[in-house]
Amino acid sequence: MTDAVIWTVILALGVGTFLIRFSFLGLIGTRPMPPLVLRLLRYTPVAVLPGLVAPLVVWPAATEGAPEPARLCAAAVALAVGLWTRSVIPAVLAGFATLYLGLWLTGAF
Amino acid sequence: MALATGKSAYLQGVRDGMPFLLVAVPFAALFGVSAVEAGLSIGQAMGFSVLVIAGASQFAALQMIVDNAGVALTLLAALAVNLRMAMYSASLVPYLGEAPLWKRACVSYLLFDQSYVAAVARYEADGMMRLRDRVAFFFGVATPIAPTWVLATLAGALLGARIPDAAALDFALPITFIAMVGPMLRTLAHVAAALVSVVVGLALVGLPSGTGLLIAAACAMAAGVIVEGRRA
């Protein structure tokens, strides 16, 4: 692609992404939403993030899609520590520690 | 907490946003490196990070540019990756819907996975929070993350490929998102929603970018409400 085309992509993607983000916040505002919709929306984070992450964990791009023990263990430990401590930072640190330990043990480091 | 003034709500947000620098820095730097390697100028890499400010879709667009996919397909793929943000937008309406339009527009510009998750976690934990404090908290969370995102992109673009593959930075995103989800699994209904999201997400991974995730998320939300209804 030429420079001008790439800039077109960047601008259009910027505007489009903003409109997606602004969609409901901008249009609905103070209008009340049906109770069922509100109940469904309460599950948004736990409904989106696991499905987003699962393929990255099981088929990591870095190994060209081959399941890899260090990454699987790191994911499991991050989840377990997050459940146990109920906070994000220890879970991130434990996940990274497990990842690097695993990569070192499996000789990929 | 309920008595927090706008300023302290903002500072609380800054504090809650800090841990996400752990993922924003490597992810943005990686984007900067990849963009320059793909032949984009530093200005274009920065353009992505300032105007789009959504990591996963920036990588999707970059991949399509490298593959010479054409403008329409590139936009379609990258925007599909961002459609989940419409769900975020809807789920923030009960908390922020009454804010002035310009503030809702600013929130929208800064609405990415990390700011969304941190904000909703706080809003749910503190039901007494006033509207003004909710908005201040949201901007607080975004304050460390957004400028860092842009600066780390620049650093990556300038340093180029000097970041070793062995750092396994590809896995910073999964680890952070999993770490965010763990503390949110408070009830059986939340666990059910997460499990359905994982199973359907894996099953539909072959669908065009973003579509499988949307279906998985819709199924997962329904599962959450159904399990919640059974237990009530």
Contacts between the chains, C-beta under 8 A, distances in Angstrom:
chain1	res1	chain2	res2	distance
A	1	B	65	5.6
A	1	B	68	6.9
A	1	B	71	7.8
A	3	B	41	7.3
A	3	B	44	7.5
A	5	B	71	6.2
A	6	B	40	6.4
A	6	B	44	5.6
A	6	B	65	6.5
A	7	B	44	6.9
A	7	B	47	6.9
A	8	B	71	6.2
A	9	B	61	6.2
A	9	B	65	6.9
A	9	B	71	5.9
A	9	B	74	5.4
A	9	B	75	6.5
A	10	B	44	6.5
A	10	B	47	4.5
A	10	B	48	5.6
A	10	B	51	5.9
A	10	B	52	6.9
A	11	B	47	8.0
A	11	B	51	6.7
A	12	B	71	7.6
A	12	B	75	5.5
A	13	B	48	7.8
A	13	B	51	7.5
A	13	B	52	5.1
A	13	B	57	6.9
A	13	B	61	5.9
A	13	B	75	6.1
A	13	B	78	5.3
A	13	B	79	6.9
A	14	B	47	7.9
A	14	B	51	3.2
A	14	B	52	5.0
A	16	B	75	6.6
A	16	B	79	4.9
A	16	B	82	7.7
A	17	B	52	5.4
A	17	B	53	7.7
A	17	B	54	5.5
A	17	B	57	6.6
A	17	B	78	8.0
A	17	B	79	6.9
A	17	B	82	5.0
A	17	B	85	7.3
A	18	B	108	6.3
A	18	B	109	6.1
A	20	B	79	6.9
A	20	B	82	5.3
A	20	B	83	6.3
A	20	B	85	5.1
A	20	B	86	5.2
A	20	B	89	7.3
A	21	B	82	7.9
A	21	B	85	4.9
A	21	B	86	7.8
A	21	B	88	7.4
A	21	B	89	5.6
A	21	B	108	4.1
A	21	B	109	7.0
A	21	B	111	4.4
A	22	B	89	6.9
A	22	B	104	7.3
A	22	B	105	6.3
A	22	B	108	3.9
A	23	B	86	5.0
A	23	B	89	5.1
A	23	B	90	7.6
A	24	B	86	6.6
A	24	B	89	4.1
A	24	B	90	3.9
A	24	B	92	7.6
A	24	B	93	5.3
A	25	B	89	4.8
A	25	B	92	5.9
A	25	B	93	6.2
A	25	B	96	6.4
A	25	B	97	7.0
A	25	B	104	4.7
A	25	B	107	6.4
A	25	B	108	5.5
A	25	B	111	7.8
A	26	B	89	8.0
A	26	B	101	7.1
A	26	B	104	5.9
A	26	B	105	6.8
A	26	B	108	6.6
A	28	B	90	7.6
A	28	B	93	5.1
A	28	B	97	6.2
A	29	B	93	7.6
A	29	B	97	5.1
A	29	B	98	7.3
A	29	B	101	7.5
A	29	B	104	7.3
A	30	B	97	5.4
A	30	B	98	5.1
A	31	B	97	7.7
A	33	B	90	7.9
A	33	B	93	6.4
A	33	B	94	7.2
A	36	B	225	7.3
A	37	B	90	7.7
A	38	B	94	6.1
A	39	B	225	5.0
A	39	B	228	7.1
A	40	B	221	4.4
A	40	B	222	7.0
A	40	B	224	7.5
A	40	B	225	5.6
A	41	B	87	7.3
A	41	B	90	5.6
A	41	B	91	3.9
A	41	B	94	7.6
A	41	B	221	7.3
A	42	B	91	7.3
A	42	B	224	7.3
A	43	B	189	7.3
A	43	B	190	6.9
A	43	B	193	4.5
A	43	B	220	6.5
A	43	B	221	4.5
A	43	B	223	8.0
A	43	B	224	3.5
A	43	B	225	7.0
A	44	B	87	5.0
A	44	B	88	6.4
A	44	B	90	7.7
A	44	B	91	4.2
A	44	B	120	7.6
A	44	B	217	7.4
A	44	B	221	6.8
A	45	B	91	8.0
A	45	B	116	7.3
A	45	B	117	5.4
A	45	B	120	5.9
A	45	B	121	8.0
A	45	B	180	7.6
A	45	B	181	7.2
A	45	B	184	5.9
A	46	B	181	6.1
A	46	B	184	5.4
A	46	B	185	6.7
A	46	B	190	4.9
A	46	B	193	4.8
A	46	B	194	4.6
A	46	B	197	7.0
A	46	B	220	7.1
A	46	B	224	7.1
A	47	B	87	7.8
A	47	B	193	5.0
A	47	B	194	7.6
A	47	B	196	7.8
A	47	B	197	5.1
A	47	B	216	7.6
A	47	B	217	4.4
A	47	B	218	7.7
A	47	B	220	3.5
A	47	B	221	4.7
A	47	B	224	6.7
A	48	B	84	4.9
A	48	B	87	6.3
A	48	B	88	7.8
A	48	B	197	7.1
A	48	B	213	7.0
A	48	B	217	4.7
A	48	B	220	7.8
A	49	B	113	7.2
A	49	B	117	7.4
A	49	B	177	4.8
A	49	B	178	8.0
A	49	B	180	6.5
A	49	B	181	5.1
A	49	B	197	7.7
A	50	B	181	6.0
A	50	B	194	4.5
A	50	B	195	7.7
A	50	B	197	4.1
A	50	B	198	4.7
A	50	B	201	6.9
A	50	B	220	7.5
A	51	B	197	3.9
A	51	B	198	6.3
A	51	B	200	6.5
A	51	B	201	3.0
A	51	B	212	7.7
A	51	B	213	5.2
A	51	B	216	3.7
A	51	B	217	6.0
A	51	B	220	6.8
A	52	B	56	7.8
A	52	B	84	7.3
A	52	B	177	6.6
A	52	B	201	7.1
A	52	B	213	5.7
A	53	B	173	7.7
A	53	B	174	4.8
A	53	B	177	4.7
A	53	B	178	5.9
A	53	B	181	7.8
A	54	B	197	7.6
A	54	B	198	4.4
A	54	B	201	4.8
A	54	B	202	5.2
A	55	B	201	6.4
A	55	B	202	6.1
A	55	B	205	4.6
A	56	B	170	8.0
A	56	B	171	7.9
A	56	B	173	7.0
A	56	B	174	4.7
A	57	B	174	5.3
A	57	B	178	7.7
A	58	B	202	6.4
A	59	B	205	7.5
A	60	B	170	6.5
A	60	B	171	6.9
A	61	B	170	6.0
A	62	B	165	7.3
A	62	B	168	6.6
A	62	B	170	4.5
A	62	B	171	7.4
A	71	B	168	7.9
A	71	B	171	5.7
A	71	B	174	7.6
A	74	B	171	6.5
A	74	B	175	6.1
A	75	B	174	6.2
A	75	B	175	7.1
A	75	B	178	5.6
A	78	B	175	5.0
A	78	B	178	4.4
A	78	B	179	4.9
A	78	B	182	7.0
A	79	B	178	5.1
A	79	B	179	7.9
A	79	B	181	7.3
A	79	B	182	5.1
A	80	B	182	7.6
A	81	B	179	7.6
A	81	B	182	7.1
A	82	B	178	6.8
A	82	B	179	5.0
A	82	B	180	7.6
A	82	B	181	6.9
A	82	B	182	2.0
A	82	B	183	5.3
A	83	B	182	4.7
A	83	B	183	7.4
A	83	B	185	6.2
A	85	B	183	7.7
A	86	B	182	7.9
A	86	B	183	4.5
A	87	B	183	6.0
A	88	B	19	5.3
A	88	B	176	7.8
A	88	B	179	5.0
A	88	B	180	5.7
A	88	B	183	6.5
A	89	B	19	4.7
A	89	B	179	7.8
A	91	B	178	7.2
A	91	B	179	3.4
A	91	B	182	5.5
A	91	B	183	7.6
A	92	B	19	6.5
A	92	B	22	5.6
A	92	B	23	7.7
A	92	B	175	5.9
A	92	B	176	5.7
A	92	B	179	4.5
A	95	B	175	3.8
A	95	B	178	6.8
A	95	B	179	6.1
A	96	B	172	7.9
A	96	B	175	6.2
A	99	B	168	6.0
A	99	B	171	5.8
A	99	B	175	6.9
A	100	B	168	7.5
A	103	B	166	7.5
A	103	B	168	6.1
A	108	B	166	7.4
A	109	B	166	5.6
